[in-house]
Amino acid sequence: VQLVESGGGLVQPGGSLRLSCAASGFTFSSYVMNWYRRAPGKERELVARIGRDNIYYVDSVKGRFTISRDNAKNTLFLQMSSLKPEDTAVYYCNALLGTTDYWGQGTQVTVSS
């Protein structure tokens, strides 16, 4: 199993970024996929989750972030808009396969003027 994130960077407040996670080594379409983030000095936080028929967002990103997936390309996305400094974190792609959590290496998102 491999998860590879990309798309992070430095953006000004109010700006947008789109994160991608390329997945391989498992049947991507069959599993719930997650985006987590870890901000400096804070616990890791579930940001968004996408299953076959449902989507979850943490309250702090509702209306600003959109999670989606392309099962034909085994890719997970997180479109982030109206970014705030408090969104600054390392963002991780995650898949729970059975009882094993798999993580990408993370991609840094910094929101600053």
N, C-alpha and C positions, 0 to 999 in steps of 0.2 A: 504494500500500500504506500502510495506517495501522494502528498498534497503539497503543491507549490503555489504560494501566493505571489501576486505582483500588483503593481498599481499604486503603491503608497508614495508619499512625498510630502513636500512642504506646500501648504496652501494658505491663503489669507482667510480670515473669518468671512463667512458668507459664501465661500467658494465651494467647489464640487470636486469629487474624486470618484473613480470607479475602481474598486478592487476586484481582482479575479483570482480564482483558485483552480488550478488544473489538477484534476484527480486521475489516478491510475492505480491499477492493481486490484480493483474490486468492481462490482456491478453498481456503478454510480447511481443509476436511476432507482435502485431498490432501497436506498438509504436516506434517512433524514440527514441533512447537512446543516452545519452551524457556523456562524461567525462569532468569535469571542474577541475581547480586547483586554489588554492590561495597561492601565495608565500608571505613570510613575508613582510609587508609594501606595498603590491601591491593589485590591484583590482583582483577580481575573473575573470578567463580567460577560455573561451571554448577551450578545447584541441582537442577534436575529437567528431564526431557525426556519428552515423550509422542509416540509414533508411532501407527501404525494398530493395532499389536498388542503394543507393548512400551513399558515405562516404565523410566526410569533415575532414581536419586537419588544425590546425593553422600552419602558415608557419614555425614557429620555431621548430616543431617536425616532419615535413615531411621527409620521408626517414628513420626516427629513431623509430617512434611509429607506432603500428598497432592496430586498433580497430577491434574487432570481437564480434560475439554473437552466443550463442548456444540456439536456441529457444526451443529445446526439454528439456533443463535443466534450462531455464529461467535465463540464466547467461550472463553477459556482461564482456568482457575482454579488457584489454589494455596491449599489449606487448610493453615494453619500452626497447630500446637498445641504445648503445652509449650514455649513460646518462651523462649529464653535471651538474656541480654545479648549474647552473641556472634552472635546472629542479626541484630543491628542493622546495617542496610545500606540502600542504595537497590536496589530490586528492579526488574528489567527483563524485559519480555516480548520474545521474539526469534523470528524466523522466517528460515530460510535458504531463499531461493527461487533455485534454480539456483546461481549463484556470488555472489549478493548477499545480504548480511545486512541485515535490517530490524529496527529497535529502536523500542520505545516511549520515552516521555520519562522513565519511571521513577516509582516511588512509594516514599516514605521509610517504612521500618519502624524504629521505635525501641523497644527493649525495656529498660525501666528502672523501678526503683522510686522 
